[in-house]
Amino acid sequence: MSPRQDFLPLTHGRQTFGCSNCGTHYIVFPPSTEYISTMLEPCPRVDYQKSFYDCIKCKHRNMFYWHKRHREDRLLLSV
């Protein structure tokens, strides 16, 4: 294993966000391959995973939610 491999995420699908306090950009990766998108509000189906990111510039705690893809979402995308 190369020295940098221990820093690589185990999942794909990175998302870029800005701190809600100072705007500093940061990159997050899903906790597992089940989760495909992020939102600032929880999913009504309650199958989300809450995550936090502490901004490295201002130390503000940013909260977001990872959502799974639902069958209805796939149907809407195919129309």
Buried (B, 14 or more C-beta within 10 A) or exposed (E): EEEEEEEEEEEEBEBEBEBEEEEBEBEBBBEEEEBBBBEEEBBEEEEBBEBEBEBEEEEEEBEBBBBBEEEEEEEEEEE
